C-alpha cells in the first residue's frame, strides 16, 4: 500500500520532480514509466481500500441492471481506468495542479449485486455513506445512471438537499418504466420525492431526442428545475450559461452528474441510449470548468458502455472529463 505522499514506482523510476515537492499521492509520469505497464487504476493513482485520509477518491460502480436499451455499462469503470493511462499530472487548459492540491486515490469498486437492482442500490448507498463520512469527495465511474439515486441519498444524508448540475440527453425523471420505480430513467424523480434535491438549484443541460409526450420536460420545470434543451446549446459557447448556473447554485452544496450520452454519439458512441445532435466535447469541458468555484460535494460520469466503444474513445473522453471534475473541486491550486 503506497505511503502518503509517495508515488507509484516501476523499477527505480518515478516522477521525482513532482513527488519530491508534494505531500500528496502522485501518479507516475509517462516520461519515466510506460503507460502500458502496471495495474490499471484511475489515472495510475495508488489504490487503497478505504477513503480514509483522502480529500477525493475515484470509485467505480459497475452496474447496468437498470439499463433500458444497450447493456455493457457494468464494464465502464474498467475501461475508463484503462484509457486513463493517457492522463498527465497538470491541466494545461486551466493550469490546475490536482496532485499538489488534494490527496486522491482509486478506492476500487462498490461490490454490487448484479442479480438484484434494489439490493445494489442499498449497497451503493451504504458504501457512499462510508466514503462521505471520512470527508472525502467521491468521483464516481458508472455504471448506468440508476447509481445517482442511492449516491444522492448518501450525499443528502451528509449535506442535506443539494443543488444538481445534470448533464444528459435525457431528463431521467420518469415515474414508472415497465412497472419498475428504479432504473436509469427514474433516479431524479425518486430524488425529488425523497427531498434530496434543492429543486431551485437544479439545472439539466443537453436534453434532447424524441419523447413520450409533447413536452418531455414539463415535470422537471414544474419542480423548479432549469431545463436547457440541446437546441439552446447549438453553435455556441456554454461559458455564459455556466456563469448563470454558478449564480443559481450559490454557495450551497452541489452535485455534478454527467451522462456520457449528453455528448453527440459521433464523439461518444459507446453508450446505452444514444441521441443525435448532442453536445460537443468542448461544450462538455465548458460545463465542467464552469463549475469552478462551486461547493462540489460529489461528481459522477455514467453510461460508458465498452461493447459499443470499439475505439476506446468514449472511455478516453470519460476519463478526461473525470480528471476535469477533479480539477474544479474545492481547494484546487491553479498556476497563474
N, C-alpha and C positions, 0 to 999 in steps of 0.2 A: 504494500500500500504506500503510495508516494507520501512523503512528508510535506507538511505545509510549506509552501514556497518553493518546492522542488520542481524541476522539470523532468519529464519522462526522458529516458536515455535509451539509446541503441548503441551498444559498444561504449566508446569513450566520447561520443559527440553529443552535443545538445545545443540549444540556443543560448549560449553562455551570456551574450551581451544583454539580453532581456532578463534572463533568470537571475543574474548577479545583482541587478538593481531592483529586483522585485521580491516582495514577501508573499506573492500570490502564486497559484498554480500557473505554469506557463507551458503550453504545448511545444513540442519540438519543432524547429524550423526545417522546412524542406531544403534549406541551404545546406543542412548537415545530415538530415535523416530522410531517407527516401519515403515519399508519400505512401508507396505500396507496402511498406513494412509495418509491422506491429498489429495489435488487435484494434479493430475499428471501434473507436469511441467518438462522440461528437467533437469535431474539431481536433481530434487526437489529444484531448484533455485527459488527465488522470481519471480513473474510475474509483469511486468509493461507494460503499453500501448504503450510507445514510446521508442526509442533508446536514448533519451536524458540522458546524464550523464554516458553512458556506453562505455566501451572500446570494448566490444564484446557482441553479442546478438545471442541467438538461435531463429530462426524464421521458422515457418512451411509454406510450400506452397502445400496445399492438392489438387493436381490435378492428374488425369490420362487420361484426354481428348486427350492427344497426344500419347497415348499408342497404339501399333500396334498388340499386342498379348493379354496376360493375363491382365485384369484390376485389380484394387484394390490399386494402389499406392496412391490414394487420402486419404487412411486411414493410410498411412505410418507415418506421423508426430504424430498422436495419439498413435500408437503402440510403436514407438521409445520412446516417453515420458514415457509411462507406464513401459517399460523394463528398462529405465534409472534409475529407483529407486535403481538398484544394484550398481550404481557408488558411489565411495567414493571420498574424498577430494584431495588425492595426487596420483600422478602417480608413482607406486612402481618401474616400469621399468626404467624410465628416471629421477625420483626424481623431476619432475616438480611440482610446487605448484601454480596451476592456481588461487586459491582463496586468495592467498597472492600477486598476480601479477596484476590482471585485475578486473575491475568492470564488472560483467556479470549478465545477467538476461534472462529470457524467455519472448519474447515480442509477443507471440501468433502467429497467422496465417495471411497471406495475405487473404483478402476477395475476393476469386476467383469467376469467373463466370463459373459454371460447364456446361453451355449450349453453351458457345462461347469461343473457344480457343484463338482467336485473341484478344478479349476483356480481357481475363485473362492475356495474355502477357502484355497488356498495364497496367493493374492493378499491376502486378508484378514489371514492370519497374518503375512505379511511387512510389510504396512502398519502393523499394530498393534505389531509389534516395533520399528519405526522411531519410532512415536509414544511408546511406553513408554521407549525408550532416552533420550529427552530429559528424562525425569522428569515428563512430562505425564500427567494422568489423563484417559482417554477417556470421553466421554459420548456414547454411540452411538445413532443413529437407524436402526432397521431399516426394511425388510428383514424376512425371516422368521427364525424362531428358530434356523435352522441356524447363523447367524452366531456364536452364543455359543460354539460348539465351537472354531473357529480363533482367536477372540478370547481364549478362556481358555488356549489353547495358548501364545499370546504372553504373556499375563499370568503364567502359571506359569513360563515361561522366566525372567522377571524376579524374581518374588516367591516361587517355589516353590508347593506346593499351597496353595490359598486356601479360605477359607470362602465360602459362597454363600447369599445370600438370593434365593430364586427365587419370584417371584410369578406365578401362571399358573393357568389352568383345567386344564392338562394337565401330567403329570409329565415328558414328553419324555425318557423313559428306555427307549423301545423298542429292541430289538436290530436287527432287520431288518424293513423295511417294503417290500413289493413287490420283494423281493430286494436292496434297497439298504441299506447301512450308514449312509449320510449323508443326512440330511434333517431337517426341522424337528421330527420326533418322536423323534429319536435323540441330540441333542447331549450330554445329560448322562450317558448310558450310555457314550459314547465318552470323555467327560472322566474318568469313574471308571476306565475301562480303562487310560487313559494316566497315571493318578496325578496329575491336575491339580487335584483337589479334596481338601481335608481333610474327609473324609466325616462326622466327628463334629461338624463346624461347617457343616453344610448344613441349611437349612430350606426346605421347599416349602409355600407358603401359597395357599389358594384352590382346591385341586384338586377337580374335580367332573366330573359327566357320566357317561354310560354307558361301559362298559368291555368289553374283550375277554376278561376273566376275572372271577371273583367278587371278587377283590381286586386291583385295577389298580395298587396302590401297594406290593405286597408286596416287589418288588425294591428299591424305594427304602428301605424300612425295614430290609431285610436289609443294606444298605450302611452303616447308621447314621444315615441322614437323619432329621430330624424332619419328619413329614408332618402338615400342618394342613389337613384337608379343609374345604371351604367350610361344611359344616354346623356346624363348630365356631366359625365366624365370624358366623353369622346373628344379627341383633338385638343386637349388642354392639360396644362399642369394642374396637379391637385394640391400644390402648396397653398394657394389661397383657401381652399376648402379646409385644409388642416389647421390653418390659423383660426378659422371659425370653430372647428372642433375643439381646439385647446381652450377656447373661451367657454364653450359649452361644458366641458369636463371640469373646469376649475381645478381646485386643489385637492379634491377628494380622491379616494382610491379608484383606479381604473384597471380593467382587464382588457387585453387585446386578444381577439380570436380571429385568426386568418385562415380561411379555407383556400387551398391552392386553386380551387376551381374559380375563384374570383378572377384569376388571370385567364386570358384568352387561351383556348386549347392549342392554338398554334405555338404558344410558348410553353404550356404545361399540359400536354396531352395525357399524362399518367395520373388520371383521377377518375372517380367513380361516376360522376354526373356532370359531364362537360356541357357548357353552354357557349355558343358562338358569340363573337363581338364583345369580348371581355376586356379587362384592364391589361395594360402592358406591364412588364417587369419594372419599367421606370416608374410608373404610377404606383406600383406596389411599394417600391423604395420610398417614394414621396410620402405615402401614408405612414409607413413605419417611422421614417425620420421625422415626420411631422408630429410624432408622439413624444419627441424630446421635451423634457420639462414636465410631463405628466407624472402623477404619482402612480406609476405602474406597479401592480402587485402580483401580476402573473400574465403570461402570454402562451398562446398555443399556435401551432401550424399543423393543420389536419388535412386528411383526404388524399395524401400521396399514395397512389396505387402502382407499385413497381411492375406488375404484369403488363400494364398499359404504357409503361415508361421505357420503351425499348432502347433509348439512347442514354438514359440516366439523367437527362437534362431537367426533368421535373424535380427529381430529388436534389439535384445540384442547386436549382433555384431555391428550393425549400431550405436547404442548408444555409444558403446565403441570407435568406430572409430571417431565419432564426438568429444568425450572427448579428444582423442589423437590429433585431429586437434586443439582444443583449447590450448592444451599443447605445440604446436610449434609456436604459434603466437608471433609476436614481443613483447618485454618487459617481456617475461616469466622468472620467477625466478626458478632456479634449486638448489637443495641442493647437496652439494658435496658428 
